[in-house]
Amino acid sequence: MKVLKEIVDQWGFVNSIQIQELEKHFPDTPLIIRWGGMPREKRLASEVEERIAHVEEINQDYVRDVFIQSEHMAKLREVLGVKI
């Protein structure tokens, strides 16, 4: 739960350590990968690390950031009782 609170405090942005935590404890969490040039991509937390590694390994693109979709953030805030 701590990782979810941290993500809410960061306005939905997820760092690499938090991605690992989500992958372990909440693997079905949908995340958005924002690439440098490619279109945004929606992936489950369990797939994000591997996808980023693959794209960067073949020098196809780089990651700008990873975040939780706004609709899901609203639900997460509601469940955690966090007000904006």
C-alpha positions as CSV (number, residue, x, y, z in Angstrom):
1,M,0.0,0.0,0.0
2,K,2.9,2.3,0.6
3,V,3.9,2.3,-3.0
4,L,0.3,3.3,-4.0
5,K,0.4,6.2,-1.7
6,E,3.8,7.3,-3.1
7,I,2.4,7.1,-6.6
8,V,-0.7,9.2,-5.7
9,D,1.6,11.8,-4.1
10,Q,3.6,11.9,-7.4
11,W,0.4,12.6,-9.4
12,G,0.4,9.2,-10.9
13,F,4.0,9.0,-12.1
14,V,5.8,5.8,-11.4
15,N,9.6,5.4,-11.1
16,S,11.6,2.2,-11.8
17,I,11.6,1.0,-8.2
18,Q,7.8,1.5,-7.9
19,I,7.3,-0.4,-11.2
20,Q,9.1,-3.4,-9.6
21,E,6.8,-3.1,-6.5
22,L,3.7,-2.9,-8.7
23,E,4.9,-5.9,-10.8
24,K,5.4,-7.9,-7.6
25,H,2.2,-6.9,-5.6
26,F,-0.2,-5.5,-8.2
27,P,0.9,-7.1,-11.5
28,D,-2.4,-6.3,-13.3
29,T,-2.2,-2.6,-12.8
30,P,-2.5,-0.8,-16.2
31,L,0.3,1.7,-16.8
32,I,1.0,4.1,-19.6
33,I,4.5,4.3,-21.1
34,R,5.2,7.6,-22.7
35,W,8.0,7.2,-25.3
36,G,10.2,9.8,-26.8
37,G,8.8,9.4,-30.3
38,M,6.5,6.4,-30.4
39,P,2.8,6.7,-29.4
40,R,1.9,6.1,-25.8
41,E,1.5,2.5,-24.9
42,K,-0.8,0.9,-22.3
43,R,0.8,-2.2,-20.6
44,L,0.2,-4.1,-17.4
45,A,2.7,-3.5,-14.6
46,S,3.9,-7.1,-15.1
47,E,4.9,-6.2,-18.7
48,V,6.4,-2.7,-18.4
49,E,10.0,-3.5,-17.4
50,E,10.4,-6.1,-20.1
51,R,8.8,-3.9,-22.8
52,I,11.0,-0.9,-21.9
53,A,14.2,-3.0,-21.9
54,H,13.3,-4.5,-25.3
55,V,12.6,-1.1,-26.9
56,E,15.7,0.5,-25.5
57,E,17.9,-2.5,-26.3
58,I,17.1,-2.3,-30.0
59,N,17.5,1.5,-29.9
60,Q,14.0,2.0,-31.1
61,D,13.1,4.7,-28.6
62,Y,13.6,5.9,-25.1
63,V,11.1,6.3,-22.2
64,R,10.0,9.7,-21.1
65,D,8.0,8.5,-18.2
66,V,5.5,5.9,-16.9
67,F,2.2,6.8,-15.2
68,I,-1.2,5.6,-14.2
69,Q,-4.0,6.6,-16.5
70,S,-6.1,9.5,-15.1
71,E,-9.3,7.5,-14.8
72,H,-7.5,4.9,-12.7
73,M,-5.8,7.6,-10.6
74,A,-9.2,9.0,-9.7
75,K,-10.4,5.6,-8.5
76,L,-7.2,5.1,-6.6
77,R,-7.6,8.5,-4.8
78,E,-11.2,7.6,-4.1
79,V,-10.2,4.2,-2.5
80,L,-7.4,5.7,-0.5
81,G,-9.5,8.7,0.6
82,V,-7.1,11.2,-0.9
83,K,-8.6,14.6,-1.9
84,I,-7.1,16.9,-4.5
